[in-house]
Amino acid sequence: MFRKTPIAWLCAALFASSATYAATPAVAPAEPLLGVDNGSETRVDTRLAVMPVMPVLGINDEDFPIQPVAAGEGDLWERIRKGFSIPEMSTPLVTNHTATYAARPEAFERLGQRASRYLFYVVQELEKRGMPTELALLPVIESGFNPNAYSHAKAAGMWQFIPSTGLRYNLKQNAFRDERRDVVASTNAALNYLQQLHEMFGDWQLALAAYNWGEGSVRKAINRARAAGKGTDYISLSAYMPAETRNYYPKLQAVKNIVALPSQYQIRLPAIDDQPYFTSVKKTRDIDIKLAAELAEMPLEEFKALNPQFNRPVITGSPNTQILLPHINAERFKENLSNWTRTLSSWTSLRISAARERIETIAARFKTTPQVIRDANAIPANMQPTAGSTLIVPKTSIEAAEIGADIADNAVLGLVSEGGARRGARAVSRDTRSKPTTRTRRTAAR
């Protein structure tokens, strides 16, 4: 979570609707990234009670429990306001950031629409842990509530975890999935990290400074302030902070100010019911992402917005695989799946054993085109896979094996250029490669 985000970027992160955010973080060793530079699934929503297993009919019988979520009543924004408990900060920086955000009312409406998918879950998790609900607004600063946000520092997801911190909080990152983008898993990881920081510093403002700057950096600043006979609160420590961290909590306070009194700033927050937007569904068999969206009777882009952690066009099944669907679509998915009599996945895996087996040869063997292989495996033009790499390829028969969790979790992809220059084998996708572990980027520690 330690990354650096210039003020200009900050504005962009709040208001932009694109999936990519740039940030230059300051880094502390292996800490989670929560910001424009900084989460997948480590812990499944333990709050959700698993319903009894329900058999699914057809060729592809499998366990298919839907996990329900408790609902509240009324307006979610009001529920968030009632849970505010971090002491107010009133400084020129807060005033400036509040004015900047208030000057873009249409941006808050867009942001609220994006947040509406995820905000209930975040608020409910905070309340379960007894944490301040203004922390539900932190993804505004980190990613604009975009789970596909990706920084130059290779931080990914709504909470902007860098690879090392994601691994520290058990977020899987391999060729098939990146749980830093998993809405449920990354939220749980981020709240775990924030809780640990609060226990460490005993102050939520300092915990947030550490989330952005790194706990080691905050400790050093505290020691310097004490040695100089100065205070150790956020404002007192600002003199020792980089600009990004100095502005970090003031930005959150600015968003909090607007959410607390939107009419005062001529802001109209989009209505968000105090009801769960999604439920989680267990998936033990491989299934194509496109087919999953069709069976759920929802647009592919909406399906991907709830399940952005999947890197390949197939979701590999396992006892721990969960997909998120709006409640009504989960019921449709269950019904349509029970009547589905064809294969669920059109992909299987291939491990390259030959020293230089070209994509063109592989494509011919599996009766497809080289571009299909490249697109499915995110292989750039003019690159070829190396021996030991695992690719997904089209199934050529109904008996073709499923990919399975073991293959997915251990898959690596090594690439070599057409001219012979080699890229090292990687066990993760393009956007999950290791980032620096020195707190030079704000989100690197997250």
Secondary structure, DSSP 8 states (H G I E B T S, - for coil): ------HHHHHHHHH--SS---------TT----STT----SS--TTS------B--STT--B--EE------SBHHHHHHHT--S-----HHHHHHHHHHHT-HHHHHHHHHHHTTTHHHHHHHHHHHT--GGGGGHHHHHTSS-TT-B-TT--BTTTTB-HHHHHHTT--BSSSBBGGG-HHHHHHHHHHHHHHHHHHHS-HHHHHHHHHH-HHHHHHHHHHHHHTT---SHHHHGGGS-HHHHHHHHHHHHHHHHHHSGGGGT------BSS-SEEEEE--S-EEHHHHHHHTTS-HHHHHHH-TTB-SSEE---TT-EEEEEHHHHHHHHHHHHT--S-S-SEEEEE--STT--HHHHHHHTTS-HHHHHHHHT--TTEEE-TT-EEEEE-SSTT----HHHHHHH--EEEEETTS-EEEEESS-GGGS----STTSGGGG-
